[in-house]
Amino acid sequence: QDRYVAEEEVNYPKDVPKEQLSELCEPNDLLDEIGPRFHDWTGCTRLPVDADLLPLLVMGYRCPFRILLQGVKPCLSNKEMTDMRRLARTSPPHFALGMCIQFISYMCS
């Protein structure tokens, strides 16, 4: 069963006032530049990037060099980790969906 859906139909919701449409178009354009969209998304607003379709390696990508401030530990405390887990549990996955965790291109974008 091959399903064809027009891009405008997939990326943008219908019956939206013009002032709200401009707010929706900017994040959609940004997500279009990152990579292919996840078309089986059941959420209501914008389609996330499908991380399974991103390339495994991006030529010329290097991990960013980060310097911590004086006195900052390079790890999270138990309380900070718990706060991050609670925050992640409640936030929707708008950025990317994927089952493979070895994506360098995911970090690059």
Backbone atoms as SQL, in Angstrom:
CREATE TABLE atoms (id INTEGER PRIMARY KEY, chain TEXT, resi INTEGER, resn TEXT, atom TEXT, x REAL, y REAL, z REAL);
INSERT INTO atoms VALUES
  (1, 'A', 1, 'GLN', 'N', 0.852, -1.176, 0.000),
  (2, 'A', 1, 'GLN', 'CA', 0.000, 0.000, 0.000),
  (3, 'A', 1, 'GLN', 'C', 0.896, 1.237, 0.000),
  (4, 'A', 2, 'ASP', 'N', 1.042, 1.847, -1.152),
  (5, 'A', 2, 'ASP', 'CA', 1.904, 3.016, -1.304),
  (6, 'A', 2, 'ASP', 'C', 1.071, 4.268, -1.065),
  (7, 'A', 3, 'ARG', 'N', 1.566, 5.120, -0.180),
  (8, 'A', 3, 'ARG', 'CA', 0.805, 6.305, 0.204),
  (9, 'A', 3, 'ARG', 'C', 1.521, 7.556, -0.280),
  (10, 'A', 4, 'TYR', 'N', 0.866, 8.350, -1.119),
  (11, 'A', 4, 'TYR', 'CA', 1.465, 9.601, -1.587),
  (12, 'A', 4, 'TYR', 'C', 0.725, 10.761, -0.937),
  (13, 'A', 5, 'VAL', 'N', 1.501, 11.650, -0.322),
  (14, 'A', 5, 'VAL', 'CA', 0.922, 12.831, 0.311),
  (15, 'A', 5, 'VAL', 'C', 1.721, 14.035, -0.151),
  (16, 'A', 6, 'ALA', 'N', 1.053, 15.084, -0.560),
  (17, 'A', 6, 'ALA', 'CA', 1.749, 16.299, -0.998),
  (18, 'A', 6, 'ALA', 'C', 2.497, 16.918, 0.173),
  (19, 'A', 7, 'GLU', 'N', 3.659, 17.525, -0.108),
  (20, 'A', 7, 'GLU', 'CA', 4.487, 18.091, 0.958),
  (21, 'A', 7, 'GLU', 'C', 3.767, 19.181, 1.732),
  (22, 'A', 8, 'GLU', 'N', 3.025, 20.059, 1.043),
  (23, 'A', 8, 'GLU', 'CA', 2.325, 21.125, 1.740),
  (24, 'A', 8, 'GLU', 'C', 1.289, 20.557, 2.693),
  (25, 'A', 9, 'GLU', 'N', 0.681, 19.457, 2.283),
  (26, 'A', 9, 'GLU', 'CA', -0.338, 18.827, 3.095),
  (27, 'A', 9, 'GLU', 'C', 0.263, 18.228, 4.361),
  (28, 'A', 10, 'VAL', 'N', 1.483, 17.717, 4.271),
  (29, 'A', 10, 'VAL', 'CA', 2.125, 17.059, 5.398),
  (30, 'A', 10, 'VAL', 'C', 2.703, 18.059, 6.388),
  (31, 'A', 11, 'ASN', 'N', 3.403, 19.067, 5.885),
  (32, 'A', 11, 'ASN', 'CA', 4.163, 19.952, 6.758),
  (33, 'A', 11, 'ASN', 'C', 3.345, 21.031, 7.445),
  (34, 'A', 12, 'TYR', 'N', 2.215, 21.413, 6.898),
  (35, 'A', 12, 'TYR', 'CA', 1.484, 22.544, 7.446),
  (36, 'A', 12, 'TYR', 'C', 0.042, 22.156, 7.738),
  (37, 'A', 13, 'PRO', 'N', -0.468, 22.530, 8.902),
  (38, 'A', 13, 'PRO', 'CA', -1.859, 22.215, 9.225),
  (39, 'A', 13, 'PRO', 'C', -2.830, 23.061, 8.397),
  (40, 'A', 14, 'LYS', 'N', -4.053, 22.570, 8.258),
  (41, 'A', 14, 'LYS', 'CA', -5.069, 23.273, 7.468),
  (42, 'A', 14, 'LYS', 'C', -5.856, 24.238, 8.360),
  (43, 'A', 15, 'ASP', 'N', -6.548, 25.172, 7.728),
  (44, 'A', 15, 'ASP', 'CA', -7.439, 26.120, 8.407),
  (45, 'A', 15, 'ASP', 'C', -6.742, 26.894, 9.521),
  (46, 'A', 16, 'VAL', 'N', -5.585, 27.459, 9.216),
  (47, 'A', 16, 'VAL', 'CA', -4.821, 28.232, 10.195),
  (48, 'A', 16, 'VAL', 'C', -4.840, 29.696, 9.759),
  (49, 'A', 17, 'PRO', 'N', -5.123, 30.642, 10.696),
  (50, 'A', 17, 'PRO', 'CA', -5.080, 32.065, 10.331),
  (51, 'A', 17, 'PRO', 'C', -3.688, 32.483, 9.857),
  (52, 'A', 18, 'LYS', 'N', -3.617, 33.555, 9.039),
  (53, 'A', 18, 'LYS', 'CA', -2.346, 33.978, 8.437),
  (54, 'A', 18, 'LYS', 'C', -1.299, 34.364, 9.475),
  (55, 'A', 19, 'GLU', 'N', -1.704, 35.005, 10.583),
  (56, 'A', 19, 'GLU', 'CA', -0.718, 35.409, 11.589),
  (57, 'A', 19, 'GLU', 'C', -0.087, 34.201, 12.281),
  (58, 'A', 20, 'GLN', 'N', -0.853, 33.136, 12.466),
  (59, 'A', 20, 'GLN', 'CA', -0.291, 31.922, 13.057),
  (60, 'A', 20, 'GLN', 'C', 0.526, 31.133, 12.042),
  (61, 'A', 21, 'LEU', 'N', 0.177, 31.222, 10.773),
  (62, 'A', 21, 'LEU', 'CA', 0.881, 30.475, 9.740),
  (63, 'A', 21, 'LEU', 'C', 2.334, 30.925, 9.623),
  (64, 'A', 22, 'SER', 'N', 2.589, 32.232, 9.771),
  (65, 'A', 22, 'SER', 'CA', 3.969, 32.716, 9.704),
  (66, 'A', 22, 'SER', 'C', 4.792, 32.193, 10.875),
  (67, 'A', 23, 'GLU', 'N', 4.171, 32.031, 12.052),
  (68, 'A', 23, 'GLU', 'CA', 4.864, 31.469, 13.210),
  (69, 'A', 23, 'GLU', 'C', 5.185, 29.991, 12.993),
  (70, 'A', 24, 'LEU', 'N', 4.305, 29.276, 12.293),
  (71, 'A', 24, 'LEU', 'CA', 4.511, 27.849, 12.052),
  (72, 'A', 24, 'LEU', 'C', 5.515, 27.595, 10.933),
  (73, 'A', 25, 'CYS', 'N', 5.601, 28.490, 9.953),
  (74, 'A', 25, 'CYS', 'CA', 6.457, 28.261, 8.787),
  (75, 'A', 25, 'CYS', 'C', 7.938, 28.310, 9.126),
  (76, 'A', 26, 'GLU', 'N', 8.340, 29.196, 10.031),
  (77, 'A', 26, 'GLU', 'CA', 9.761, 29.335, 10.351),
  (78, 'A', 26, 'GLU', 'C', 10.351, 28.052, 10.947),
  (79, 'A', 27, 'PRO', 'N', 9.746, 27.444, 11.992),
  (80, 'A', 27, 'PRO', 'CA', 10.302, 26.174, 12.493),
  (81, 'A', 27, 'PRO', 'C', 10.232, 25.054, 11.458),
  (82, 'A', 28, 'ASN', 'N', 9.173, 25.033, 10.630),
  (83, 'A', 28, 'ASN', 'CA', 9.067, 24.004, 9.595),
  (84, 'A', 28, 'ASN', 'C', 10.173, 24.138, 8.566),
  (85, 'A', 29, 'ASP', 'N', 10.506, 25.371, 8.186),
  (86, 'A', 29, 'ASP', 'CA', 11.599, 25.586, 7.236),
  (87, 'A', 29, 'ASP', 'C', 12.924, 25.129, 7.828),
  (88, 'A', 30, 'LEU', 'N', 13.134, 25.397, 9.107),
  (89, 'A', 30, 'LEU', 'CA', 14.357, 24.967, 9.787),
  (90, 'A', 30, 'LEU', 'C', 14.453, 23.445, 9.812),
  (91, 'A', 31, 'LEU', 'N', 13.355, 22.772, 10.143),
  (92, 'A', 31, 'LEU', 'CA', 13.356, 21.310, 10.175),
  (93, 'A', 31, 'LEU', 'C', 13.543, 20.720, 8.779),
  (94, 'A', 32, 'ASP', 'N', 13.023, 21.386, 7.744),
  (95, 'A', 32, 'ASP', 'CA', 13.225, 20.918, 6.366),
  (96, 'A', 32, 'ASP', 'C', 14.695, 20.954, 5.979),
  (97, 'A', 33, 'GLU', 'N', 15.438, 21.957, 6.465),
  (98, 'A', 33, 'GLU', 'CA', 16.859, 22.074, 6.150),
  (99, 'A', 33, 'GLU', 'C', 17.694, 21.000, 6.840),
  (100, 'A', 34, 'ILE', 'N', 17.251, 20.532, 8.006),
  (101, 'A', 34, 'ILE', 'CA', 18.031, 19.552, 8.771),
  (102, 'A', 34, 'ILE', 'C', 18.027, 18.192, 8.096),
  (103, 'A', 35, 'GLY', 'N', 16.871, 17.735, 7.649),
  (104, 'A', 35, 'GLY', 'CA', 16.818, 16.419, 7.020),
  (105, 'A', 35, 'GLY', 'C', 15.404, 16.012, 6.672),
  (106, 'A', 36, 'PRO', 'N', 15.231, 14.750, 6.236),
  (107, 'A', 36, 'PRO', 'CA', 13.910, 14.261, 5.844),
  (108, 'A', 36, 'PRO', 'C', 12.971, 14.192, 7.044),
  (109, 'A', 37, 'ARG', 'N', 11.690, 14.424, 6.794),
  (110, 'A', 37, 'ARG', 'CA', 10.699, 14.464, 7.863),
  (111, 'A', 37, 'ARG', 'C', 10.128, 13.076, 8.133),
  (112, 'A', 38, 'PHE', 'N', 9.646, 12.860, 9.358),
  (113, 'A', 38, 'PHE', 'CA', 9.035, 11.614, 9.800),
  (114, 'A', 38, 'PHE', 'C', 7.555, 11.674, 9.424),
  (115, 'A', 39, 'HIS', 'N', 7.141, 10.946, 8.368),
  (116, 'A', 39, 'HIS', 'CA', 5.786, 11.083, 7.827),
  (117, 'A', 39, 'HIS', 'C', 4.730, 10.300, 8.593),
  (118, 'A', 40, 'ASP', 'N', 5.100, 9.342, 9.434),
  (119, 'A', 40, 'ASP', 'CA', 4.114, 8.573, 10.195),
  (120, 'A', 40, 'ASP', 'C', 3.871, 9.169, 11.575),
  (121, 'A', 41, 'TRP', 'N', 4.186, 10.441, 11.752),
  (122, 'A', 41, 'TRP', 'CA', 4.052, 11.130, 13.038),
  (123, 'A', 41, 'TRP', 'C', 2.579, 11.308, 13.370),
  (124, 'A', 42, 'THR', 'N', 2.174, 10.950, 14.595),
  (125, 'A', 42, 'THR', 'CA', 0.778, 11.062, 15.004),
  (126, 'A', 42, 'THR', 'C', 0.509, 12.316, 15.817),
  (127, 'A', 43, 'GLY', 'N', 1.530, 13.122, 16.065),
  (128, 'A', 43, 'GLY', 'CA', 1.348, 14.362, 16.817),
  (129, 'A', 43, 'GLY', 'C', 0.546, 15.382, 16.031),
  (130, 'A', 44, 'CYS', 'N', 0.193, 16.480, 16.694),
  (131, 'A', 44, 'CYS', 'CA', -0.690, 17.450, 16.040),
  (132, 'A', 44, 'CYS', 'C', 0.012, 18.524, 15.224),
  (133, 'A', 45, 'THR', 'N', 1.144, 19.047, 15.654),
  (134, 'A', 45, 'THR', 'CA', 1.658, 20.228, 14.966),
  (135, 'A', 45, 'THR', 'C', 2.650, 19.893, 13.876),
  (136, 'A', 46, 'ARG', 'N', 3.929, 20.039, 14.116),
  (137, 'A', 46, 'ARG', 'CA', 4.912, 19.885, 13.039),
  (138, 'A', 46, 'ARG', 'C', 5.532, 18.490, 13.035),
  (139, 'A', 47, 'LEU', 'N', 5.917, 18.067, 11.845),
  (140, 'A', 47, 'LEU', 'CA', 6.560, 16.768, 11.690),
  (141, 'A', 47, 'LEU', 'C', 8.020, 16.863, 12.118),
  (142, 'A', 48, 'PRO', 'N', 8.495, 15.948, 12.960),
  (143, 'A', 48, 'PRO', 'CA', 9.904, 15.977, 13.355),
  (144, 'A', 48, 'PRO', 'C', 10.799, 15.399, 12.262),
  (145, 'A', 49, 'VAL', 'N', 12.094, 15.583, 12.423),
  (146, 'A', 49, 'VAL', 'CA', 13.080, 15.026, 11.496),
  (147, 'A', 49, 'VAL', 'C', 13.229, 13.540, 11.803),
  (148, 'A', 50, 'ASP', 'N', 13.265, 12.717, 10.766),
  (149, 'A', 50, 'ASP', 'CA', 13.425, 11.275, 10.938),
  (150, 'A', 50, 'ASP', 'C', 14.915, 10.955, 11.016),
  (151, 'A', 51, 'ALA', 'N', 15.395, 10.666, 12.214),
  (152, 'A', 51, 'ALA', 'CA', 16.823, 10.425, 12.425),
  (153, 'A', 51, 'ALA', 'C', 17.290, 9.131, 11.768),
  (154, 'A', 52, 'ASP', 'N', 16.377, 8.194, 11.498),
  (155, 'A', 52, 'ASP', 'CA', 16.771, 6.947, 10.839),
  (156, 'A', 52, 'ASP', 'C', 17.189, 7.180, 9.387),
  (157, 'A', 53, 'LEU', 'N', 16.736, 8.274, 8.785),
  (158, 'A', 53, 'LEU', 'CA', 17.067, 8.561, 7.391),
  (159, 'A', 53, 'LEU', 'C', 18.250, 9.510, 7.242),
  (160, 'A', 54, 'LEU', 'N', 18.808, 9.989, 8.350),
  (161, 'A', 54, 'LEU', 'CA', 19.983, 10.861, 8.282),
  (162, 'A', 54, 'LEU', 'C', 21.219, 10.027, 7.971),
  (163, 'A', 55, 'PRO', 'N', 22.226, 10.597, 7.326),
  (164, 'A', 55, 'PRO', 'CA', 23.456, 9.840, 7.048),
  (165, 'A', 55, 'PRO', 'C', 24.197, 9.509, 8.339),
  (166, 'A', 56, 'LEU', 'N', 24.892, 8.366, 8.345),
  (167, 'A', 56, 'LEU', 'CA', 25.625, 7.959, 9.544),
  (168, 'A', 56, 'LEU', 'C', 26.805, 8.876, 9.829),
  (169, 'A', 57, 'LEU', 'N', 27.512, 9.300, 8.793),
  (170, 'A', 57, 'LEU', 'CA', 28.683, 10.152, 8.975),
  (171, 'A', 57, 'LEU', 'C', 28.529, 11.431, 8.167),
  (172, 'A', 58, 'VAL', 'N', 28.985, 12.520, 8.749),
  (173, 'A', 58, 'VAL', 'CA', 29.023, 13.795, 8.039),
  (174, 'A', 58, 'VAL', 'C', 30.487, 14.151, 7.867),
  (175, 'A', 59, 'MET', 'N', 30.906, 14.274, 6.605),
  (176, 'A', 59, 'MET', 'CA', 32.312, 14.556, 6.328),
  (177, 'A', 59, 'MET', 'C', 32.705, 15.921, 6.895),
  (178, 'A', 60, 'GLY', 'N', 33.838, 15.965, 7.578),
  (179, 'A', 60, 'GLY', 'CA', 34.341, 17.220, 8.121),
  (180, 'A', 60, 'GLY', 'C', 33.766, 17.595, 9.477),
  (181, 'A', 61, 'TYR', 'N', 32.884, 16.762, 10.047),
  (182, 'A', 61, 'TYR', 'CA', 32.311, 17.088, 11.350),
  (183, 'A', 61, 'TYR', 'C', 33.295, 16.740, 12.458),
  (184, 'A', 62, 'ARG', 'N', 33.483, 17.658, 13.381),
  (185, 'A', 62, 'ARG', 'CA', 34.282, 17.408, 14.576),
  (186, 'A', 62, 'ARG', 'C', 33.439, 17.779, 15.784),
  (187, 'A', 63, 'CYS', 'N', 33.585, 17.032, 16.864),
  (188, 'A', 63, 'CYS', 'CA', 32.857, 17.361, 18.083),
  (189, 'A', 63, 'CYS', 'C', 33.286, 18.747, 18.560),
  (190, 'A', 64, 'PRO', 'N', 32.354, 19.559, 19.051),
  (191, 'A', 64, 'PRO', 'CA', 32.720, 20.897, 19.502),
  (192, 'A', 64, 'PRO', 'C', 33.589, 20.846, 20.754),
  (193, 'A', 65, 'PHE', 'N', 34.534, 21.782, 20.840),
  (194, 'A', 65, 'PHE', 'CA', 35.409, 21.879, 21.997),
  (195, 'A', 65, 'PHE', 'C', 34.722, 22.767, 23.025),
  (196, 'A', 66, 'ARG', 'N', 34.499, 22.231, 24.205),
  (197, 'A', 66, 'ARG', 'CA', 33.799, 22.988, 25.240),
  (198, 'A', 66, 'ARG', 'C', 34.689, 23.136, 26.463),
  (199, 'A', 67, 'ILE', 'N', 34.729, 24.341, 26.992),
  (200, 'A', 67, 'ILE', 'CA', 35.487, 24.612, 28.211),
  (201, 'A', 67, 'ILE', 'C', 34.489, 24.943, 29.310),
  (202, 'A', 68, 'LEU', 'N', 34.616, 24.261, 30.455),
  (203, 'A', 68, 'LEU', 'CA', 33.745, 24.538, 31.590),
  (204, 'A', 68, 'LEU', 'C', 34.304, 25.693, 32.411),
  (205, 'A', 69, 'LEU', 'N', 33.421, 26.390, 33.085),
  (206, 'A', 69, 'LEU', 'CA', 33.840, 27.480, 33.955),
  (207, 'A', 69, 'LEU', 'C', 34.626, 26.946, 35.147),
  (208, 'A', 70, 'GLN', 'N', 35.380, 27.828, 35.797),
  (209, 'A', 70, 'GLN', 'CA', 36.174, 27.453, 36.971),
  (210, 'A', 70, 'GLN', 'C', 35.256, 26.913, 38.064),
  (211, 'A', 71, 'GLY', 'N', 35.564, 25.744, 38.590),
  (212, 'A', 71, 'GLY', 'CA', 34.805, 25.160, 39.689),
  (213, 'A', 71, 'GLY', 'C', 33.593, 24.351, 39.272),
  (214, 'A', 72, 'VAL', 'N', 33.306, 24.240, 37.987),
  (215, 'A', 72, 'VAL', 'CA', 32.155, 23.469, 37.513),
  (216, 'A', 72, 'VAL', 'C', 32.594, 22.034, 37.263),
  (217, 'A', 73, 'LYS', 'N', 31.872, 21.095, 37.856),
  (218, 'A', 73, 'LYS', 'CA', 32.202, 19.681, 37.670),
  (219, 'A', 73, 'LYS', 'C', 31.739, 19.214, 36.289),
  (220, 'A', 74, 'PRO', 'N', 32.482, 18.301, 35.660),
  (221, 'A', 74, 'PRO', 'CA', 32.088, 17.823, 34.326),
  (222, 'A', 74, 'PRO', 'C', 31.015, 16.734, 34.359),
  (223, 'A', 75, 'CYS', 'N', 30.236, 16.664, 35.432),
  (224, 'A', 75, 'CYS', 'CA', 29.170, 15.667, 35.510),
  (225, 'A', 75, 'CYS', 'C', 27.987, 16.262, 36.271),
  (226, 'A', 76, 'LEU', 'N', 26.832, 15.635, 36.146),
  (227, 'A', 76, 'LEU', 'CA', 25.629, 16.100, 36.825),
  (228, 'A', 76, 'LEU', 'C', 25.484, 15.424, 38.176),
  (229, 'A', 77, 'SER', 'N', 24.927, 16.136, 39.144),
  (230, 'A', 77, 'SER', 'CA', 24.630, 15.530, 40.440),
  (231, 'A', 77, 'SER', 'C', 23.370, 14.677, 40.290),
  (232, 'A', 78, 'ASN', 'N', 23.052, 13.888, 41.305),
  (233, 'A', 78, 'ASN', 'CA', 21.854, 13.044, 41.251),
  (234, 'A', 78, 'ASN', 'C', 20.590, 13.892, 41.104),
  (235, 'A', 79, 'LYS', 'N', 20.529, 15.009, 41.825),
  (236, 'A', 79, 'LYS', 'CA', 19.358, 15.886, 41.752),
  (237, 'A', 79, 'LYS', 'C', 19.219, 16.497, 40.357),
  (238, 'A', 80, 'GLU', 'N', 20.327, 16.953, 39.777),
  (239, 'A', 80, 'GLU', 'CA', 20.283, 17.527, 38.429),
  (240, 'A', 80, 'GLU', 'C', 19.866, 16.480, 37.397),
  (241, 'A', 81, 'MET', 'N', 20.364, 15.259, 37.557),
  (242, 'A', 81, 'MET', 'CA', 20.007, 14.182, 36.630),
  (243, 'A', 81, 'MET', 'C', 18.521, 13.841, 36.740),
  (244, 'A', 82, 'THR', 'N', 18.003, 13.810, 37.968),
  (245, 'A', 82, 'THR', 'CA', 16.582, 13.548, 38.173),
  (246, 'A', 82, 'THR', 'C', 15.736, 14.644, 37.537),
  (247, 'A', 83, 'ASP', 'N', 16.153, 15.898, 37.704),
  (248, 'A', 83, 'ASP', 'CA', 15.428, 17.018, 37.090),
  (249, 'A', 83, 'ASP', 'C', 15.424, 16.900, 35.572),
  (250, 'A', 84, 'MET', 'N', 16.560, 16.519, 34.983),
  (251, 'A', 84, 'MET', 'CA', 16.641, 16.352, 33.527),
  (252, 'A', 84, 'MET', 'C', 15.732, 15.229, 33.042),
  (253, 'A', 85, 'ARG', 'N', 15.692, 14.122, 33.780),
  (254, 'A', 85, 'ARG', 'CA', 14.830, 12.998, 33.391),
  (255, 'A', 85, 'ARG', 'C', 13.360, 13.392, 33.448),
  (256, 'A', 86, 'ARG', 'N', 12.977, 14.123, 34.503),
  (257, 'A', 86, 'ARG', 'CA', 11.585, 14.565, 34.623),
  (258, 'A', 86, 'ARG', 'C', 11.219, 15.529, 33.508),
  (259, 'A', 87, 'LEU', 'N', 12.143, 16.411, 33.165),
  (260, 'A', 87, 'LEU', 'CA', 11.905, 17.357, 32.079),
  (261, 'A', 87, 'LEU', 'C', 11.775, 16.629, 30.741),
  (262, 'A', 88, 'ALA', 'N', 12.642, 15.646, 30.508),
  (263, 'A', 88, 'ALA', 'CA', 12.611, 14.889, 29.251),
  (264, 'A', 88, 'ALA', 'C', 11.345, 14.051, 29.132),
  (265, 'A', 89, 'ARG', 'N', 10.842, 13.571, 30.246),
  (266, 'A', 89, 'ARG', 'CA', 9.643, 12.743, 30.229),
  (267, 'A', 89, 'ARG', 'C', 8.417, 13.534, 29.775),
  (268, 'A', 90, 'THR', 'N', 8.365, 14.811, 30.150),
  (269, 'A', 90, 'THR', 'CA', 7.178, 15.609, 29.838),
  (270, 'A', 90, 'THR', 'C', 7.278, 16.360, 28.521),
  (271, 'A', 91, 'SER', 'N', 8.467, 16.501, 27.964),
  (272, 'A', 91, 'SER', 'CA', 8.604, 17.288, 26.734),
  (273, 'A', 91, 'SER', 'C', 8.421, 16.405, 25.500),
  (274, 'A', 92, 'PRO', 'N', 7.686, 16.899, 24.478),
  (275, 'A', 92, 'PRO', 'CA', 7.462, 16.117, 23.263),
  (276, 'A', 92, 'PRO', 'C', 8.719, 16.053, 22.404),
  (277, 'A', 93, 'PRO', 'N', 8.920, 14.952, 21.691),
  (278, 'A', 93, 'PRO', 'CA', 10.127, 14.806, 20.861),
  (279, 'A', 93, 'PRO', 'C', 9.973, 15.500, 19.511),
  (280, 'A', 94, 'HIS', 'N', 10.005, 16.839, 19.494),
  (281, 'A', 94, 'HIS', 'CA', 9.811, 17.570, 18.245),
  (282, 'A', 94, 'HIS', 'C', 11.038, 17.544, 17.352),
  (283, 'A', 95, 'PHE', 'N', 12.217, 17.284, 17.907),
  (284, 'A', 95, 'PHE', 'CA', 13.419, 17.431, 17.087),
  (285, 'A', 95, 'PHE', 'C', 13.651, 16.240, 16.176),
  (286, 'A', 96, 'ALA', 'N', 13.809, 15.061, 16.726),
  (287, 'A', 96, 'ALA', 'CA', 14.113, 13.908, 15.875),
  (288, 'A', 96, 'ALA', 'C', 13.632, 12.625, 16.513),
  (289, 'A', 97, 'LEU', 'N', 13.293, 11.681, 15.688),
  (290, 'A', 97, 'LEU', 'CA', 12.932, 10.343, 16.126),
  (291, 'A', 97, 'LEU', 'C', 13.881, 9.369, 15.463),
  (292, 'A', 98, 'GLY', 'N', 14.363, 8.415, 16.212),
  (293, 'A', 98, 'GLY', 'CA', 15.240, 7.428, 15.612),
  (294, 'A', 98, 'GLY', 'C', 15.592, 6.346, 16.599),
  (295, 'A', 99, 'MET', 'N', 15.921, 5.172, 16.082),
  (296, 'A', 99, 'MET', 'CA', 16.243, 4.059, 16.958),
  (297, 'A', 99, 'MET', 'C', 17.742, 3.858, 17.087),
  (298, 'A', 100, 'CYS', 'N', 18.527, 4.410, 16.181),
  (299, 'A', 100, 'CYS', 'CA', 19.974, 4.226, 16.208),
  (300, 'A', 100, 'CYS', 'C', 20.617, 5.391, 16.946),
  (301, 'A', 101, 'ILE', 'N', 21.515, 5.107, 17.891),
  (302, 'A', 101, 'ILE', 'CA', 22.136, 6.178, 18.672),
  (303, 'A', 101, 'ILE', 'C', 23.518, 6.528, 18.158),
  (304, 'A', 102, 'GLN', 'N', 23.914, 6.011, 17.016),
  (305, 'A', 102, 'GLN', 'CA', 25.257, 6.246, 16.502),
  (306, 'A', 102, 'GLN', 'C', 25.272, 7.326, 15.423),
  (307, 'A', 103, 'PHE', 'N', 24.340, 8.273, 15.466),
  (308, 'A', 103, 'PHE', 'CA', 24.249, 9.293, 14.426),
  (309, 'A', 103, 'PHE', 'C', 25.097, 10.501, 14.768),
  (310, 'A', 104, 'ILE', 'N', 26.142, 10.706, 14.007),
  (311, 'A', 104, 'ILE', 'CA', 26.951, 11.908, 14.173),
  (312, 'A', 104, 'ILE', 'C', 26.223, 13.081, 13.524),
  (313, 'A', 105, 'SER', 'N', 25.498, 12.830, 12.453),
  (314, 'A', 105, 'SER', 'CA', 24.786, 13.910, 11.770),
  (315, 'A', 105, 'SER', 'C', 23.666, 14.463, 12.644),
  (316, 'A', 106, 'TYR', 'N', 23.124, 13.650, 13.523),
  (317, 'A', 106, 'TYR', 'CA', 22.103, 14.099, 14.465),
  (318, 'A', 106, 'TYR', 'C', 22.693, 15.162, 15.382),
  (319, 'A', 107, 'MET', 'N', 23.924, 14.944, 15.848),
  (320, 'A', 107, 'MET', 'CA', 24.586, 15.909, 16.715),
  (321, 'A', 107, 'MET', 'C', 25.016, 17.133, 15.923),
  (322, 'A', 108, 'CYS', 'N', 25.349, 16.938, 14.671),
  (323, 'A', 108, 'CYS', 'CA', 25.828, 18.037, 13.839),
  (324, 'A', 108, 'CYS', 'C', 24.743, 19.081, 13.630),
  (325, 'A', 109, 'SER', 'N', 23.517, 18.643, 13.470),
  (326, 'A', 109, 'SER', 'CA', 22.430, 19.590, 13.244),
  (327, 'A', 109, 'SER', 'C', 22.001, 20.167, 14.566);
